[in-house]
Amino acid sequence: MGEAITIEKLANDGKSMYQRGEYLEAARLFEAARQAYLASDDALNAGEMANNVSVAFLQAENAEEALKAVEGIAPLFAEAGDLRREGMTLGNMAAALDALGRDEEAAEVYLQSANILGQAGEDQLRANVMQSLSMLQFRSGRQLQALASFNDGLDGVKKPTPKQTFLKKLLRIPLDMLAPKKPS
C-alpha cells in the first residue's frame, strides 16, 4: 500500500509542478513515477506518465526529450485497446516532431492521432489535433490544406463550444468560395 501512495504522490507532485510552470521538475517527477509504475508491473500507468513527461518537456521547450519520452508508447495502449490514450500519445509525439521541425513526419502522426481519437469518440481531442495539424500546414505554406484540416476537425465535434460554432461559420466563407460551382 505504501508503494502506491509514493507513486501517486510523485504523480501529484509532478502535476503541481507543471501547474506552477516548473516544467523540468514536473518532467523529473513524472519520470520517477513512470519508473515506479514500471517496477510495479503497471505498464499502462507507466505509459500515462511517459505522456506527462513528454508534455512537460514540450512546455520546457525541449522537444527532443519530449519525443524520446513517448517513443514506443502508443503500441502499449493499442495492445490494451485504449484508443483514447493511444491517440493522445500519438498527438504528443506529433507535437514533439512538429517542434523539432520534422513537418512531414509530424503531419503523418497528427493524422494517425486524429483517426484514432475519432474511433475513440474523442471529438474535442480530435479537433485539437486537427487544429495543430492545421497550424503546421499553415506555417508550411499550405493554407488551403490548413483551412480544410481545421474545418475537418470542427466538423467532427458533436457539441461544439460557442467559439467552435463561430469558427465553423467563419470557415464556411472561404471554403464555399473555393468549392466548385454546380451548373445551373
MOMOQUI-V278424 format. One record per residue. PSI is psi in radians with two decimals (* if undefined). D_FIRST is the distance of its C-alpha to the first C-alpha in whole Angstrom. Layout:
PSI;D_FIRST  PSI;D_FIRST
This chain:
-0.71;0  -0.62;4  -0.76;5  -0.69;5  -0.69;7  -0.80;9  -0.81;10  -0.70;11  -0.75;12  -0.82;15  -0.77;16  -0.69;17  -0.66;18  -0.75;20  -0.71;21  -0.78;23  -0.71;24  -0.82;26  -0.46;27  -0.04;29  0.22;31  1.29;29  -0.67;29  -0.69;28  -0.67;25  -0.80;24  -0.72;24  -0.78;23  -0.73;20  -0.68;20  -0.69;20  -0.71;18  -0.69;15  -0.82;17  -0.70;17  -0.71;13  -0.72;13  -0.73;16  -0.45;14  0.15;12  0.64;15  1.36;14  -0.63;18  -0.77;19  -0.56;16  -0.70;18  -0.69;21  -0.74;20  -0.61;20  -0.70;23  -0.76;25  -0.71;23  -0.80;25  -0.83;28  -0.72;29  -0.76;28  -0.65;30  -0.75;33  -0.52;33  0.10;33  0.69;36  1.34;35  -0.57;35  -0.81;35  -0.59;32  -0.74;31  -0.79;33  -0.64;31  -0.56;27  -0.01;28  2.25;31  0.04;29  -0.63;27  -0.75;29  -0.52;29  -0.83;26  -0.60;26  -0.78;29  -0.55;28  -0.10;25  0.34;28  1.45;26  -0.67;30  -0.92;28  -0.51;26  -0.82;29  -0.70;31  -0.70;30  -0.78;29  -0.65;33  -0.71;33  -0.69;32  -0.76;33  -0.72;37  -0.69;36  -0.77;36  -0.71;39  -0.83;41  -0.48;40  -0.06;41  0.28;44  1.21;44  -0.83;45  -0.77;46  -0.76;43  -0.79;41  -0.74;43  -0.76;42  -0.60;39  -0.77;39  -0.72;41  -0.79;38  -0.84;36  -0.74;38  -0.76;39  -0.73;35  -0.61;34  -0.76;37  -0.57;36  -0.13;33  0.31;35  1.27;34  -0.64;37  -0.76;36  -0.70;34  -0.75;37  -0.69;39  -0.74;38  -0.74;38  -0.56;41  -0.73;42  -0.74;41  -0.76;43  -0.76;46  -0.70;46  -0.81;46  -0.69;49  -0.81;50  -0.50;50  0.06;51  0.27;54  1.19;54  -0.69;54  -0.74;55  -0.68;52  -0.79;50  -0.78;51  -0.73;51  -0.77;47  -0.80;46  -0.73;48  -0.74;47  -0.74;43  -0.59;44  -0.51;46  -0.11;43  2.10;41  -0.69;41  1.39;41  2.57;42  2.88;42  -0.67;45  -0.75;45  -0.67;45  -0.77;48  -0.83;50  -0.67;49  -0.78;50  -0.70;53  -0.70;54  -0.44;53  -0.56;56  -1.05;59  -0.58;58  -0.67;57  -0.62;60  -0.53;62  -0.32;61  2.48;61  2.44;65  2.43;67  2.42;68  2.47;72  *;74
